Amino acid sequence: MRLLSLGLSKSVAAISGVAMLMLCSCSSAKINFQSGSGVAEVWVAPIGSKDLKQIGSTPLTISSLELAQKIGEKGPVAVEYRSSGFTTQRAIITDTTNVDINLSLEMIPLVNNEDPQKMNRVVDRLFEVQRLARVGRAEDALQAVKEIQKEAPYVTAAYELEGGIYLMQKKYEMSLDAYRTASKLDPKNLEIANMKKQVEKLASGGVQ
């Protein structure tokens, strides 16, 4: 599975925590919201809207039609997982109509009174990295994501984005290094593990 935001395929882009979602073709799309480390509130809004609405708490399964009714329109949506004592996790679902989606985000505890505003700034910068990559400014995106890694070295999504950008550039060894780091930070994340295996095959010449 690859990130649409990096121009790789139709899918979901997630920023902060876990950045990969499993998709499968179906005729009646269902969206499964899950979170690690306890229950989290699920908030959603159409892309571009700041009016997020709570639609329930994890684990939660709804249809794409139900989601559209709750937020008032169809199309891409922004998602936030919120839980007291944890960093807010964010994702973008680019297609809610044609595929089943499993959105699983690991809730990261705030450590030593970590400043939530700082983490939100990191998340905003990760969105900017995605924007740069999406418009073809890969080198600027890489420079920005490496700056984020220096400031917040334990944010898994920064290394997933780096791996995705290198994958887009067909720099498979460098992509693999980034995914290996992401896997070390979040070893229980199956989506990261699957991406790492795919890039390993590409790096070894096993997949064209």
N, C-alpha and C positions, 0 to 999 in steps of 0.2 A: 504494500500500500504506500502511495506517495502523496506528497502534499500538493494540492491544487495551487496554494499560494506561492509555491516555487515553480509553477508551470510544469508539473510532472504528470498529473492525472486528475480526474474528477474525484474529489474526496473531501476531507474536512481538515481545516487548519486549526491546530490548538496551540495556545501560547501559554506557557508557564506550567510546570509540572509535567504532565504527560501530553505528548503532541501527536499521538497516532490513534486513529480510530479504525475499527474493523468494519468493512462495508461488504454487503452481498446483494446481488440483484434480486428484486422481488416485485410483485405486482401491487402489494399493499404495504407501504413503508411503515415500519415501526421504529421508534427511537427509544433506546434503552439508556437511561442515565444511571451511572454507578459511580461510587466514590470509595477510595480506600480510607482507612483510619476513621471509620464512623460515618454517621449520617450528615449530609450536607443539604442545605436549601438549594433548589434549582431555580435560577432567575434567567429569563430570556427576553429578548427584544429584537425587532427587525434591525438589520444592519443600518447604521446611521442614526438610530434612535437612542436616546439616553433614558428612555422611560422603560426600564426593565420591570418585568412582572414575575412574581414568584408563582410557579406552576406546580410546586410540590417539593418533596424531599426524596433523596436517594434512599433505596433503589426505586426508580420510577420508570414505567413504560407507558408511552402514549403513541398514538398514530400521528402521522404527519398532518392529517386533517384536523385532529384535536388541537395540535400545536398551533396551526394556522388560525383556528377559531379563538384560541386564548390570546394571541398577540394581534389579531385583527387583519393579518395578511399572510400570503404565502411568500416563499423566497428564502434567501440566506438569513440566518439568525445568529446573534451573539448570545453566548451562554456564559453564565457565571455560577460557580459553586461557592457558597458562603457557609462558613461555620465558625462559631466563636472559638478563638484561640488558634485558628489556622489561617494561612495565607489564602486570599481569594484566588481561585483558579478560573481561568478564562479560556474559551474556545470559540471558534467560528465554524458553524455548520453551513457549508456552501450549497448543499443539495439535500432538501428534506423530503423530496417527492418520489424519487425513483429507486431508492436503496434503503435497506435496513441499516441502522446505525447503532453501534455500541460505543457510547461515550463514557470512558472510564478515566477519571482524573484522580490522582493521588493527592489527598489533602496534606499539605506540608505544615507541620506545627510552627508557630512563631517561636523562635529560639532566643532566650535571653532578652525578652522584651523587644524583639526585632521590630523596627519601625514599619508598620503596614504601608505607610505612604511611600517609603523607599521602595518596597517591593512593587507597589503599583507603578512607580516610575520605571522600574525595570521592565515590567510587563508592557508599558507603553512603548518603551524603546524596542522591545522584541517585535511589536507590531510594526514599528518603523523599519526594522530589518526585513520583515516580510515584504513591506511595500517596495523597498529598494530592490529586492530580488525579483519581485513580480514585474518591475518595469525594466529589468535587464541590467541593473547596476549591481552586479554580483560582487565586484571588488569592494565597493562602498559598503555593501551589506556585510561582507566578511569582516571588514575593518570594524564596523559597528558592533557586530556580535562578539568579536574578540575583546572589545572594550567592556562589554557587558560581563563577559566571563571573568575579567579581572575584578570587577566590582562585586559580582555575585557568582562566585565559582561553583556554587552548589545548585544552581538553577538548571535543571535537566534540559529544559526546552532550548536553552542557548546552544547546547551541543547538538541537539536534534536539528535545529535550524542550520547550524554550520554543516552538519552532515548532508542535509538536503541540498544546500547550495553547491557543495562540492560534487554531489551526485549529479546535479543538473549540468555541471561543467564536465562531467565524466572523469573527474579526478577521484578514482575509486579508492585508492589507498588513503588519501586524506579524508575522504568521506568515512571510510571504515574506522579510522582513528577517532573521529568525532563520535560516531555511534558507539564505539567501545567505551568511551568516557561516559556517555549518557547511560549506557547499560550498567556501568559500575555505580553510578549515582542512584539508579533505580533498577536494581537487579530483578525485581519481581514483575516488571512491566513486560508483558508478553509481546506487545506491539513493537517496542524498541528491539527486543530480542529478534523478532521476525525481520525487521528492517536490517539489522546487523547481519543476519544470515544471507539476505538477498544481496547486500553489498559485498559480503565475503565472496559470493559466487561471481559477481561482476569483477572483483579485484583479481580473482584467480583465472578469469577468462572462461568461466563455466557457463555464463549467460551473455548473450549478445543483446 
